[in-house]
Amino acid sequence: MFFVTLLQWVMIMSIIKVILNWLDANIEKVIIIVSYVTMAGIIFVEVIRRFVWNAQVPWSTTIPVLLFLWLTWFGCSYNIKTRTHLALTEVRARLPYTFQFACLVMDAIGWIVFAIIVIWYTSQQVYLSYDNFAIVGGTDNVMEWWFYLANPLAWSLIIFRVLQNLVEDIRLFKDGKPFAMQGTL
């Protein structure tokens, strides 16, 4: 009986590991693509409806703007993950190795401090929208906080990505290997 339970536990843990690895590799991409396709679809359909039939649903101008929050902030997280964000790599590449590492550590600290501030204030905005039952303009039952939740979630993921990069940078520094200054798309 114990062996079967242990085997089941190992199988469950391996499934969880596969799922977490997939999420680590793809979560930003999925959110970006879903947000972008939904925005583009709404805008495309509503432009045709507006010019062909002189009709438009009232929420077609607000939902795409709110979806842009998801696209933007998860895009920021993706750029941090792939190291394609603004990082002044030309200047850093000319610095001595220890200064390069110091700049990477200062970057990580700056990102984390800024992210904590953003998470704090945007969580208050989410709660305020939730507490006041704020509804998206032009809809009857689509809550604003669903869209505003993108900010604290994405910035939490940004912290996670910054820490992932920092762990890699520390490992490279200990091994004396060159840093991955800028990623490629």
C-alpha positions as CSV (number, residue, x, y, z in Angstrom):
1,M,0.0,0.0,0.0
2,F,2.8,2.4,0.9
3,F,4.6,1.7,-2.4
4,V,1.5,2.5,-4.5
5,T,1.0,5.8,-2.5
6,L,4.6,6.7,-3.0
7,L,4.4,5.9,-6.7
8,Q,1.3,8.0,-7.0
9,W,3.0,10.9,-5.2
10,V,6.0,10.7,-7.5
11,M,3.7,10.7,-10.6
12,I,1.7,13.7,-9.3
13,M,4.9,15.6,-8.5
14,S,6.3,14.9,-12.0
15,I,3.0,16.1,-13.6
16,I,3.2,19.3,-11.4
17,K,6.8,19.8,-12.5
18,V,5.9,19.5,-16.2
19,I,3.0,22.0,-15.7
20,L,5.3,24.5,-13.8
21,N,8.0,24.2,-16.5
22,W,5.4,24.8,-19.2
23,L,4.1,27.8,-17.3
24,D,7.6,29.2,-16.7
25,A,8.3,29.0,-20.4
26,N,4.9,30.2,-21.8
27,I,2.7,32.1,-19.3
28,E,3.6,35.6,-20.7
29,K,3.3,34.4,-24.3
30,V,-0.2,33.0,-23.7
31,I,-1.5,36.1,-21.9
32,I,0.0,38.4,-24.5
33,I,-1.4,36.5,-27.4
34,V,-4.9,36.0,-25.9
35,S,-5.0,39.7,-25.0
36,Y,-3.8,40.9,-28.4
37,V,-6.1,38.6,-30.4
38,T,-9.1,39.6,-28.3
39,M,-8.3,43.3,-28.6
40,A,-7.7,43.1,-32.3
41,G,-10.9,41.0,-32.8
42,I,-13.1,43.4,-30.9
43,I,-11.6,46.4,-32.7
44,F,-11.9,44.7,-36.2
45,V,-15.5,43.6,-35.7
46,E,-16.6,46.9,-34.3
47,V,-14.9,49.0,-37.0
48,I,-16.8,46.9,-39.6
49,R,-20.0,47.2,-37.7
50,R,-19.6,50.9,-37.3
51,F,-18.9,51.7,-40.9
52,V,-21.1,49.1,-42.6
53,W,-24.2,49.0,-40.3
54,N,-23.8,52.2,-38.3
55,A,-23.9,50.1,-35.1
56,Q,-21.5,49.6,-32.3
57,V,-21.6,47.9,-28.9
58,P,-20.9,50.4,-26.1
59,W,-18.1,48.4,-24.5
60,S,-16.1,48.1,-27.7
61,T,-14.1,51.2,-26.8
62,T,-13.4,50.3,-23.2
63,I,-12.6,46.6,-23.2
64,P,-9.7,46.8,-25.6
65,V,-8.1,49.5,-23.6
66,L,-8.4,47.5,-20.4
67,L,-7.0,44.4,-22.2
68,F,-4.0,46.5,-23.1
69,L,-3.1,46.5,-19.4
70,W,-2.6,42.7,-19.6
71,L,-0.7,43.0,-22.9
72,T,1.6,45.7,-21.6
73,W,2.6,44.5,-18.2
74,F,2.9,40.8,-19.1
75,G,5.0,42.0,-22.1
76,C,7.2,43.8,-19.6
77,S,7.7,40.6,-17.7
78,Y,8.5,38.7,-20.9
79,N,11.1,41.3,-21.8
80,I,12.7,41.0,-18.4
81,K,12.7,37.2,-18.8
82,T,14.4,37.4,-22.2
83,R,16.6,40.3,-21.2
84,T,15.3,42.5,-24.1
85,H,14.3,45.4,-21.9
86,L,16.2,48.7,-21.8
87,A,19.5,47.9,-20.0
88,L,22.2,50.2,-21.5
89,T,24.2,47.1,-22.6
90,E,26.7,49.1,-24.7
91,V,27.9,51.0,-21.7
92,R,27.9,48.0,-19.4
93,A,29.8,45.8,-21.8
94,R,32.8,48.2,-21.5
95,L,32.8,48.1,-17.7
96,P,35.1,45.8,-15.7
97,Y,33.6,42.4,-14.8
98,T,32.8,43.2,-11.2
99,F,31.2,46.5,-12.1
100,Q,29.0,44.7,-14.7
101,F,27.9,42.4,-11.9
102,A,27.3,45.3,-9.6
103,C,25.1,47.0,-12.2
104,L,23.1,43.8,-12.7
105,V,22.5,43.5,-8.9
106,M,21.5,47.2,-8.7
107,D,19.1,46.6,-11.6
108,A,17.5,43.7,-9.7
109,I,17.2,45.8,-6.6
110,G,15.7,48.7,-8.5
111,W,13.2,46.4,-10.3
112,I,12.2,44.7,-7.1
113,V,11.7,48.0,-5.1
114,F,9.8,49.6,-7.9
115,A,7.7,46.4,-8.3
116,I,6.8,46.4,-4.6
117,I,5.6,50.0,-4.9
118,V,3.5,49.2,-8.0
119,I,2.0,46.1,-6.4
120,W,1.1,48.0,-3.3
121,Y,-0.7,50.8,-5.0
122,T,-2.3,48.8,-7.8
123,S,-3.6,46.3,-5.3
124,Q,-5.3,49.1,-3.5
125,Q,-6.8,50.1,-6.9
126,V,-8.0,46.6,-7.5
127,Y,-9.5,46.3,-4.1
128,L,-11.2,49.7,-4.5
129,S,-12.8,48.6,-7.8
130,Y,-13.8,45.3,-6.2
131,D,-15.2,46.9,-3.1
132,N,-17.3,49.5,-5.1
133,F,-18.6,46.9,-7.6
134,A,-17.1,49.0,-10.4
135,I,-18.4,47.9,-13.8
136,V,-16.7,48.4,-17.1
137,G,-18.4,51.2,-19.0
138,G,-21.0,49.9,-21.5
139,T,-21.5,46.6,-19.8
140,D,-23.9,45.2,-17.2
141,N,-21.8,42.7,-15.4
142,V,-18.1,42.9,-16.4
143,M,-16.1,44.0,-13.4
144,E,-13.3,46.5,-13.8
145,W,-11.1,44.8,-11.2
146,W,-10.8,41.8,-13.4
147,F,-8.7,44.0,-15.8
148,Y,-6.9,46.0,-13.1
149,L,-5.7,42.7,-11.6
150,A,-3.2,42.6,-14.4
151,N,-1.0,45.2,-12.7
152,P,-0.3,43.4,-9.4
153,L,-0.1,40.0,-11.1
154,A,2.2,41.0,-13.8
155,W,4.5,43.0,-11.4
156,S,4.6,39.9,-9.1
157,L,5.7,37.9,-12.1
158,I,8.3,40.6,-12.9
159,I,9.8,40.2,-9.4
160,F,10.0,36.4,-10.1
161,R,11.7,37.0,-13.5
162,V,14.1,39.5,-12.0
163,L,15.0,36.9,-9.3
164,Q,15.5,34.2,-11.9
165,N,17.9,36.4,-13.8
166,L,19.7,37.4,-10.6
167,V,20.2,33.8,-9.6
168,E,21.7,33.1,-13.1
169,D,23.9,36.2,-12.9
170,I,25.2,35.2,-9.5
171,R,26.0,31.7,-10.8
172,L,27.8,33.2,-13.8
173,F,29.7,35.6,-11.6
174,K,30.9,32.8,-9.3
175,D,32.0,30.8,-12.3
176,G,33.7,33.8,-13.9
177,K,31.7,33.4,-17.1
178,P,30.5,36.4,-19.2
179,F,27.0,37.7,-18.4
180,A,24.1,37.5,-20.7
181,M,23.8,41.2,-21.2
182,Q,21.1,41.2,-23.8
183,G,18.8,38.5,-24.9
184,T,17.4,37.8,-28.3
185,L,13.8,37.6,-29.3
